[in-house]
Amino acid sequence: MNEISALDLARIQFAFTVSFHIIFPAITIGLSSFIAVLEGLWLKTRQPVYYTLCRFWSKVFAVCFAMGVVSGVVMSYQFGTNWSAFSNFAGSITGPLLAYEVLTAFFLEAGFLGIMLFGWNKVGPRAHFAATTAVALGTLISMFWILSSNSWMQTPAGFRIEDGRVIPLDWLAIVFNPSFPYRFLHMALAVFAASMLLVAATAAWHLLKNRANRPMRISLSMALACLLVVAPMQALVGDAHGLNTLKYQPAKLAAIEGLWETHQGGTPLNLFGIPDMQAETTRYALQIPHLGSLVLTHSWDGEIPGLKSFPREDRPNALITFWSFRVMVGLGGLMILLALAGAWLYRRGKLYDSRAFLRFAVAMGPAGFVALLAGWVTTEVGRQPWVVYGLLRTAHAVSPVTRQQVGISLFVFVVVYSLVFGTGIYYLLKLLRQGPQPETPQLMDTRHAAQAGRHPLQGADLSIESEQGDSHA
């Protein structure tokens, strides 16, 4: 058995940190838009239930946002500690793209996050809603730049190589590289699906205990309505993404499908199988003739290059890619089923009374995050052995570090993440289990907000006088 190398440990370390990190932005991106919708509904209808839900999901958002920021900072340091050769080669492109994310998205989020979380009785209703919307927009902009950077590594464009380094030539071509539109839409739909499944599972869990819980009835119906739109769209975007992958990363697509031979006159689809990298075959393959061509090329006899068309050293790990893709697609199918079943029950007036459906919704709570991670495993393992596809191999991107150095840091990461984020996740689950508590709307009206803006201490007096008036009443 070969000893594990510094390269292997560096890959494991980055996979561990990014897999842990991506869960929290997935929640915050989806929840921030959900919260903005809830606050908009409250401002329009003035129904206290929307205010109660808005405050509750804002608390969940705050916990996830904090853990997302902390876990995300760690990854940026790894580009210098473990992947310095990659930074030296492509830093002129990835560096500015990540800087744009900080200058636009992070500043927007940080600038308005405090108002969103703590400004309920400090600013007027419109100002607070604007802050909530700005935070939601900031999370989407952040995803835009991160996906642009990662997509460029998948399908590099708009550059030249000079003295062993990438020189940017066309920033529009770099940002909007060939795979970016598909990957951005695919990721956006994935995070909305994952966050809405969390909302639906939380609501269903509470409704199993109390079917008259109105805030959770609203949460469940809104989450399922979003999922009814997002899940089918995800299937369509995924299909378009597959066509793009066939054009720019054919070896990845061959690994996804477990295809070794190039079939003339029509490619079968492997529903099941165990790809064997050494024997160059997919064992126990359950195939449907021509379906691969129909799905992957939209033609009866479309040709897809098999893995044997590529040198051994250029082939991704077919076993991991094959099954991670099927986990993602299988869970996506269950999401569509959940949304359709929910719509059917809603039309019959039985959405909140079907205990079997509510249990199904609870069980599907983690499905969005599992599918999200499986999708990232598919795209990242499928890119191998390249870190910048076709330009820089992963083996050539690692820093000159030893196994001991990377192994110690990996051990520290595992211990710290287990303690710190384990505690955070425990608190998050406790918060979800507790559920929303009825709250009295506390947004300051426009007149008081204006006066408080001119005279800060007077604003405090107004707040005190208001509280005293309420107590005497």
Beta strands, then each sheet from edge to edge (+ up, - down):
strand 1: 159-162
strand 2: 165-168
strand 3: 269-276
strand 4: 281-288
strand 5: 386-388
strand 6: 392-393
sheet 1: 1+ 2-
sheet 2: 3+ 4-
sheet 3: 5+ 6-
end
